[in-house]
Amino acid sequence: MHHLSVDIETKSSVDIGKAGAYKYAQAPDFQILLFAFQLDDSLVEVIDLAQEEELPADVLDSLSDPAVVKHAYNAAFEWYCLNRAGYITPLEQWRCTMAHGLYCGYTAGLDATGKAVGLPQDKQKLSAGKALIRYFCVPCKPTKSNGGRTWNLPKHAPEKWELFKEYCKQDVVTEHEILRRLDQFPMPEAEEELWRMDVRMNAYGVRVDTELIHGALAIDATSTAELTEEAIRLTGLQNPNSQQQLLQWLNEQGTEVDNLRKDTVSSLLDGQPQDTVKRVLEIRQQLGKTSIKKYVAMDVQRGEGDRIRGLTQYYGANRTGRWAGRLTQMQNLPRNYLKTLDGARKIVKSGNYKGLKMIYGNVPDTLSQLIRTAFIPSEGRKFVVADFSAIEARVIAWLAGEQWVNEVFATHGKIYEATASQMFHVPIEKIAKGNPEYALRQKGKVATLALGYQGGEAALIRMGALDMGLSEDELPDIKNRWRQANPRIVDLWYAMDQAAVAAVQTAQPQGINNLIFALEGDIIYGQCFLTVRLPSGRKLFYAKPFLAENKFGRPAVHYYTMGQQTRKWGIDSTYGGRLVENIVQAIARDCLAETLRRIDAKGLQVVFHVHDEVIIDAPMETTVDEICGLMAEPIPWAPGLILQGAGFESSYYMKD
């Protein structure tokens, strides 16, 4: 097999950051400017397509030759752009160096990955690239001084253009050097195929209801104007949307407050009497509904066939391998509680602001609840939506061998009632609606959701224990009772911690509960990882591991990763509960991957998936039972793991 590393530079009037790569490449003025390549270990060459150079015949042949593996960093972009430009190159022949890097625990971004893997300076990405991309790849503002042009061409800055060509060539050098290092830790073929499935799904896209989007935007404009006008009338302020002006007005009315964050406004409203101040705060809350921006985003991202493409990122969460959301961010859409979604959608599609206000009252909240329903199936099809029931609770019990929990899932499945029964030694039959013992179900529920990963009182609060009516005084007892009821899971936390520490300390593999912790490295480039081999055969990677004392004075595994807050490559630490969380969520992800393969084998089209839920653009004859049956099928690498799916079908996406 031969290897062709590729990097292209392109131009388009579509903002790639806002609209995504697929719509960017669909623009009428989209063009590939430069094509840099390296065949095997030959010198990097660059073809100047902007100045009418042509790809050599052997390179053209290589793009479709199955004996030549094509590599790029974020290869989905190169593959899609090349095909859009008329260079036919099959996806099956491509490999993505970014996906491989994410699999190995590194970060996204060519520059950041190059630094993380320790590339020497001459192999790293050129820092001048962003300015050159802004100059040549993005439309420029026409001015007198630039002759009224809307694009900067090579002839307008020959020296910059030569530097741009060097930049393109250097990206190939960087990608190729990263690949050399990653190849020491191969990505399983099953994961390569999952990446290709993800690219195909993203390229297919999901249809959106343009009538609903445009109706929502029109109604929101009217609603915003009316609410703003009312706020001006009530406060006398020139700009009631100004935080500074409104804070001063509230203080003058005797409502002392130092900020207008969402949670602050909600708290103020709880104790506010029915007066002018309450109404002004309600208006502030309604005007602050940022979810309306989702409609704007969808309108911008909508491409050919009224479809949004590129909604998921393969291996977006590289501690677990789960997919992440991109563009519209399907992972954090507002929930819908309306019982009359069909009626609300019809009103919005007609742009009837007065009708919507009369029937539903709070217009911004109603629009927010309808966001999910803007995603619709293709013409003549329906959505079949299904997700795993309580998958993390099932996986952790299976992994730990917590037999009573496994028996619950093998029989009635009422895990919250069963947990409360175990915790409070009450017969499960009594934890039923109408009985005083039913109040215990809330405690069983919040404990199940919050405490599986070594969390305590703070985890219960984060999971909403106080909002459920529980008091802080009750939380230590709930934590202790849950741990006493789940001794195998508690043991699992400490066993995981010990296995990870021992693997790093002794460099000897540590087997535990169908997992293998191991220290892996290469002598060529000096990379080192703590790996966890999952039951599926996939591995989790923790880069550059070492032992150091944690805040409790105990030895703990530390490693390098991208900080969630800092967004920089740096040191983090882990412990038993966190390792269990990573591993359980990773196994749940692998269960979803099995289901995606099964759905694909049936010839059905998944248009996106969110957490443990799949959304299928299905022929009318496809049934929910058929898909839930696929989810419940035993998984060969997880004997004894009992899975169950639940779902519905609809003419639009929603939360059932």
Buried (B, 14 or more C-beta within 10 A) or exposed (E): EEBBBBBBBBBBEBEBEEBBBBBBBBBEEBBBBBBBBBBEEEEBBBBBBBEEEEBEEEBBEBBEBEEBBBBBBBBBBBBBBBBBBEBEBEBEBBBBBBBBBBBBBBBBBBBBBBBBBEBEEEBBBBEBBEEBBEBBBBBBEEEEEEEEEEBBEBEBBEEBBEBBBBBBBBBBBBBBBBBBBBEBBEBEEBBBBBBBBBBBBBBBBBBBBBBBBBBBBBBBEBBBEBBBEBBBEBBEBEEBBEEEBBBEBBEEEEBEBEEBEEEEBEEBBEEBEEEEBBBBBBBBBBBBBEBBEBBBBBBBBBBEEBBBBBBBBBBBBBBBBBBBBBBBEBBEBBEBEBEEBEBBBBBBBBBBBEBBBEEBEBBBBBBBBBBBBBBBBBEEBBBBBBBBBBBBBBBBBBBBBBEBBBEBBEEEBBBBBBBBBBBBEBEBEBBEEEEEBBEBBBBBBBBBBBBBBBBBBEBBBEBBBBEEEBEEEBBEEBBEBBBEBBEBBBBBBBBBBBBBBBBBEEEEBBEBBBBBBBBBBEEEBEBBBBBBBBBBEBBBBBBBBEBEEBEEEEEBBBBBBBEEEEEEBEEBBBBBBBBBBBBBBBBBBBBBBBBBBBBBEBEBBBBBBBBBBBBBBBBEEBEBEBBBEBBBEEBEBBEEBBBBBBBEBBBBBBBE
